[in-house]
Amino acid sequence: SVYEGPVLFVKGSKSRYVRKAHYDRIKALFPNSEVEEIDTGHWPHAEAADEFLDLLNEWYARPELQGLEEGHAMKEQGQ
């Protein structure tokens, strides 16, 4: 099933878990997604917590995300 809501994937640039080869599949399943990289290994939230939080805060502050409530996109999809 495809999720149409906004999604932010944050990956460590030194991690091999999510690779650029996966980006097309991610876009197919999450068409309104973005992938951001932080210069870390597999755990960007732990290895660069301040940078990770700055990235999340910038993403959440976007005007197009204001007013979205939990489950909003799922409701629009009839789920």
C-alpha positions as CSV (number, residue, x, y, z in Angstrom):
1,S,0.0,0.0,0.0
2,V,1.2,3.5,-0.8
3,Y,1.3,6.2,1.9
4,E,0.6,9.7,0.4
5,G,1.4,11.7,3.5
6,P,4.7,13.6,4.1
7,V,7.6,11.4,5.3
8,L,11.1,12.3,6.2
9,F,13.7,9.5,6.1
10,V,17.0,10.4,7.9
11,K,19.9,8.1,7.2
12,G,23.6,8.1,8.2
13,S,25.8,8.7,5.2
14,K,28.2,6.0,6.5
15,S,25.5,3.4,7.0
16,R,24.9,0.9,4.3
17,Y,21.4,0.0,5.6
18,V,19.5,2.4,3.4
19,R,21.3,2.8,0.1
20,K,20.7,5.1,-2.9
21,A,19.6,2.1,-4.8
22,H,16.6,1.9,-2.4
23,Y,15.5,5.5,-3.1
24,D,13.3,4.6,-6.1
25,R,11.4,2.0,-4.0
26,I,11.0,4.4,-1.2
27,K,9.5,7.0,-3.6
28,A,7.2,4.3,-5.0
29,L,5.8,3.5,-1.5
30,F,6.1,7.0,-0.1
31,P,5.7,9.4,-3.0
32,N,5.8,12.5,-0.8
33,S,8.9,11.5,1.0
34,E,12.4,12.9,1.3
35,V,15.6,11.3,2.3
36,E,18.1,13.4,4.2
37,E,21.6,12.3,5.1
38,I,23.7,13.1,8.2
39,D,27.4,12.4,8.3
40,T,27.1,9.5,10.8
41,G,26.8,5.7,10.8
42,H,23.6,3.8,11.3
43,W,22.2,5.8,14.3
44,P,22.1,9.5,13.2
45,H,19.7,10.3,16.1
46,A,22.3,9.1,18.6
47,E,25.6,9.9,16.8
48,A,24.6,13.5,15.9
49,A,21.6,14.2,18.1
50,D,21.8,18.0,17.7
51,E,22.0,17.9,13.9
52,F,19.3,15.3,13.8
53,L,16.9,17.4,15.9
54,D,17.8,20.6,13.9
55,L,16.8,18.6,10.7
56,L,13.6,17.4,12.2
57,N,12.6,20.9,13.5
58,E,13.3,22.5,10.1
59,W,11.2,19.8,8.4
60,Y,8.3,20.1,10.9
61,A,8.4,23.9,10.6
62,R,7.6,23.8,6.8
63,P,4.3,25.6,6.0
64,E,2.9,22.6,4.1
65,L,3.2,20.6,7.3
66,Q,1.4,23.1,9.6
67,G,-2.0,21.9,10.8
68,L,-1.4,18.3,10.0
69,E,-2.6,16.1,12.8
70,E,-1.7,12.5,13.5
71,G,-3.3,10.1,11.0
72,H,-4.4,13.0,8.8
73,A,-3.1,11.5,5.6
74,M,-4.5,8.1,6.5
75,K,-8.0,9.6,7.0
76,E,-7.8,11.2,3.5
77,Q,-6.9,7.8,2.0
78,G,-9.9,6.2,3.8
79,Q,-7.8,4.0,6.0
